[in-house]
């Protein structure tokens, strides 16, 4: 009897495999936590580099802080030229008033102002209409110059920075300060339809690279005295302006303070794009999932602001950032709300299903083919076996060949000129797939699986979210090739555990699934009718709960 019982006990190899399988998630969790502590230990070293425009300037060296305008035109001009006079695109235009003989200098950067306004308005006023008393010219110019933005600057260093930033400048004999005139006229791209977020039904207007135009686009979405914008300056070598936008009667003040605090800690030489800000202020930069949403669409930004979120706009890029973000936001499209609720719900469900296929389809294929063919229906299993006859590679190598080829084609299609890129991607995929099947390198069933996976990834509205799923797809394939279906399920559970812990500015990433909030499910998998969506998301803890 005892011997019969022992015969049913698995061998030591089975117990060893089970132990290794149990240690895999523990080891991954330990490695992740160690990396996060190692990299995160240096995060506190970021100093306060950005500042609001209303804040005082940072401490300067004594000689810099003492460099003020004196009212002596030649001395002031020499001080300005010593700072920015070596720039070939900075022009100095001397003038003398025809009536009074008062002298002055107009300073501007080539291409940064409207030449017509500079020549016809400013120069005409200065040469023929400026009043006689030099000491009162500041007051009179402030009232009579035909510009909406005119300010005085006493420090030469700040005066020079404003000139290089795009202001026209004016020095007048006898005035102990410089005048800065806002004259927009730099070349910019015309506002056009967003390239990365095209819609069949919805506004055709997208952001541009000019911050002032982007803020005006937000203002023109509708009349509101609740929309507020706060400006910051960031960049030690090349300075750029950042705007934080929010609805003052809706946004949670704790969220707003946290966003401003993180923006205030930005300390870099140059913020080339909003992606720099995204990477510096996100909660967990070791996570593959984005924790801020980037968008070119003003309507998406305004809808987020009305939910209590905060938008971040950077000069020089058409992509705005929205914080905080949840996973469901990455699979939602503005078109869900422009169509009736039934089509919007159907399209949203299709996207959730497509995102699952884009992530898990190759891993499931490897699991079934290599480890669990008995789970496949008999007739289908026979068909797959016939198509795999003569294939010299295991399923993992077979899938990697096609997946890597598809990713290369996708990247090449993006980098090539527009008339060539789409055609090359489609034709290249067909040719490579057919040639690989004819050569016996891959099976036809795998070509279908990879094609469905690629098409599913195209249906994700956010390109950045699609990149994340494409990257994780390869990790899932490795799990499946080592541990079979157990590895596939383990991979999916690890992602779920990570998403459950992940937060974006204090908001759980899987809200309203975890933590569970039933009232917010009206805008999760389903898009409820507008008449039923009377409350703002509870996760945002807004001051005004009801929608109007």
Number of C-alpha atoms within 10 A of each C-alpha: 6 6 7 8 8 10 10 8 10 9 10 9 9 11 12 11 12 11 11 12 16 11 12 13 16 11 12 12 14 12 12 14 12 12 13 15 12 11 11 14 10 9 11 8 10 14 12 14 18 25 21 18 13 9 8 8 10 8 8 10 8 8 8 13 13 12 16 20 23 16 18 14 19 14 12 23 19 11 18 18 15 10 13 16 16 9 11 9 14 16 14 16 11 14 16 15 19 13 12 15 11 19 18 22 20 19 22 25 19 15 14 19 20 16 16 10 16 16 11 10 14 18 17 14 17 23 18 13 15 20 17 13 12 17 15 12 18 19 9 14 17 16 11 13 17 14 15 10 12 18 13 16 18 16 17 22 19 16 22 21 14 17 20 19 15 21 24 24 24 22 24 27 19 19 21 20 22 24 21 22 25 17 19 16 14 13 11 10 9 12 17 11 16 20 10 13 15 17 15 8 11 13 15 15 15 22 26 22 18 19 20 13 16 24 16 10 18 18 16 11 11 9 9 10 10 12 17 14 16 14 17 20 19 25 17 15 10 12 17 19 20 26 22 21 23 26 22 17 16 22 21 19 15 12 21 19 11 14 20 18 14 17 25 20 19 23 18 19 13 14 23 15 17 20 16 13 21 21 14 18 21 20 17 17 16 13 15 14 19 22 26 25 22 26 21 23 24 24 19 15 24 22 12 20 21 20 24 30 24 23 24 26 26 28 23 17 18 22 26 27 23 24 24 24 24 23 19 17 15 19 22 23 20 18 18 19 17 13 13 14 16 14 15 22 21 14 20 23 18 17 22 18 12 23 23 15 22 25 25 23 21 25 27 23 25 29 25 18 20 17 17 14 18 10 10 13 9 11 9 11 16 13 11 18 14 11 17 22 11 12 15 12 14 14 23 20 15 18 24 15 15 21 21 12 16 20 13 12 21 19 13 15 19 13 11 13 10 10 8 12 17 17 12 16 19 13 12 17 18 14 10 15 24 15 13 17 18 12 12 17 19 28 24 17 16 22 20 12 16 20 18 17 23 19 13 22 23 16 18 24 20 19 16 15 19 21 15 15 21 19 12 18 21 19 15 23 27 18 21 28 22 17 16 23 21 15 23 24 18 19 23 16 13 15 12 13 11 17 19 16 11 20 20 18 21 14 18 21 26 20 23 22 15 12 13 11 13 11 13 17 16 16 17 20 18 17 24 18 15 11 6 9 17 11 14 21 22 16 17 18 18 20 14 16 16 12 11 8
